[in-house]
Amino acid sequence: MTQSLEDYLETVSFLADEGGGTVRLTDIASRLGVSKPSVFTALKILEERGLLEHERYRTISLTEQGEIEAAEIRDRHNFLTVFLKKIVGVSPDTAEKDACKMEHLLSEETLQKMKSLVQSNKK
């Protein structure tokens, strides 16, 4: 999945949590700072992949598989944000911005090694 599609999926997940499950196309566009047609195109792709359900002019919801993939993306994001703040010592704003970039680029191997490093530092 592309970085852009991961961002859309993650945003739908965040908005669903914040809005009690209700997500609208305009909310996604506003959060990501993109046009409504861009959101519509991304939603169509995510729907074709079975990750969300969207009827035009209706709310958007994640499928079971979409929730699983969104949770994985959010977990990576959260881990990296905490890692950058607590281990590396960068500011919360910088940690958030950098984690957003890193979550899409790091290999699973690198991420697991970082988690192992954190676990070994806790002992």
Contacts in CASP RR format, 6 or more apart in sequence:
PFRMAT RR
TARGET T0000
AUTHOR 0000-0000-0000
METHOD contacts of the structure
MODEL  1
MTQSLEDYLETVSFLADEGGGTVRLTDIASRLGVSKPSVFTALKILEERG
LLEHERYRTISLTEQGEIEAAEIRDRHNFLTVFLKKIVGVSPDTAEKDAC
KMEHLLSEETLQKMKSLVQSNKK
1 9 0 8 1.000
1 49 0 8 1.000
1 69 0 8 1.000
3 104 0 8 1.000
3 105 0 8 1.000
4 42 0 8 1.000
5 42 0 8 1.000
5 45 0 8 1.000
5 46 0 8 1.000
6 73 0 8 1.000
6 103 0 8 1.000
6 104 0 8 1.000
7 32 0 8 1.000
7 100 0 8 1.000
8 28 0 8 1.000
8 32 0 8 1.000
8 39 0 8 1.000
8 42 0 8 1.000
8 43 0 8 1.000
8 46 0 8 1.000
9 46 0 8 1.000
9 51 0 8 1.000
9 52 0 8 1.000
9 62 0 8 1.000
9 66 0 8 1.000
9 69 0 8 1.000
9 70 0 8 1.000
9 73 0 8 1.000
10 70 0 8 1.000
10 73 0 8 1.000
10 74 0 8 1.000
10 77 0 8 1.000
11 28 0 8 1.000
11 31 0 8 1.000
11 32 0 8 1.000
12 23 0 8 1.000
12 28 0 8 1.000
12 46 0 8 1.000
12 52 0 8 1.000
12 60 0 8 1.000
12 62 0 8 1.000
12 70 0 8 1.000
13 62 0 8 1.000
13 67 0 8 1.000
13 70 0 8 1.000
13 71 0 8 1.000
13 73 0 8 1.000
13 74 0 8 1.000
14 31 0 8 1.000
14 74 0 8 1.000
15 21 0 8 1.000
15 23 0 8 1.000
15 27 0 8 1.000
15 28 0 8 1.000
15 31 0 8 1.000
16 22 0 8 1.000
16 23 0 8 1.000
16 61 0 8 1.000
16 62 0 8 1.000
21 59 0 8 1.000
21 61 0 8 1.000
22 59 0 8 1.000
23 59 0 8 1.000
23 60 0 8 1.000
23 61 0 8 1.000
24 59 0 8 1.000
24 60 0 8 1.000
25 36 0 8 1.000
25 39 0 8 1.000
25 40 0 8 1.000
25 43 0 8 1.000
25 54 0 8 1.000
25 60 0 8 1.000
26 36 0 8 1.000
28 34 0 8 1.000
28 39 0 8 1.000
28 43 0 8 1.000
28 60 0 8 1.000
29 35 0 8 1.000
29 36 0 8 1.000
29 38 0 8 1.000
29 39 0 8 1.000
32 39 0 8 1.000
43 52 0 8 1.000
43 54 0 8 1.000
43 60 0 8 1.000
44 54 0 8 1.000
46 52 0 8 1.000
46 66 0 8 1.000
47 53 0 8 1.000
47 54 0 8 1.000
50 63 0 8 1.000
50 65 0 8 1.000
50 66 0 8 1.000
51 62 0 8 1.000
51 63 0 8 1.000
51 65 0 8 1.000
51 66 0 8 1.000
51 69 0 8 1.000
51 70 0 8 1.000
52 60 0 8 1.000
52 61 0 8 1.000
52 62 0 8 1.000
52 63 0 8 1.000
52 66 0 8 1.000
53 60 0 8 1.000
53 61 0 8 1.000
53 62 0 8 1.000
53 63 0 8 1.000
54 60 0 8 1.000
54 61 0 8 1.000
62 70 0 8 1.000
73 103 0 8 1.000
76 103 0 8 1.000
76 106 0 8 1.000
76 111 0 8 1.000
77 99 0 8 1.000
77 100 0 8 1.000
77 103 0 8 1.000
78 99 0 8 1.000
79 111 0 8 1.000
79 114 0 8 1.000
79 115 0 8 1.000
80 95 0 8 1.000
80 98 0 8 1.000
80 99 0 8 1.000
80 102 0 8 1.000
80 103 0 8 1.000
80 106 0 8 1.000
80 114 0 8 1.000
81 95 0 8 1.000
81 96 0 8 1.000
81 99 0 8 1.000
82 95 0 8 1.000
83 99 0 8 1.000
83 114 0 8 1.000
83 118 0 8 1.000
84 90 0 8 1.000
84 94 0 8 1.000
84 95 0 8 1.000
84 98 0 8 1.000
84 99 0 8 1.000
85 91 0 8 1.000
85 92 0 8 1.000
85 95 0 8 1.000
87 117 0 8 1.000
87 118 0 8 1.000
87 121 0 8 1.000
88 95 0 8 1.000
89 95 0 8 1.000
90 98 0 8 1.000
106 114 0 8 1.000
END
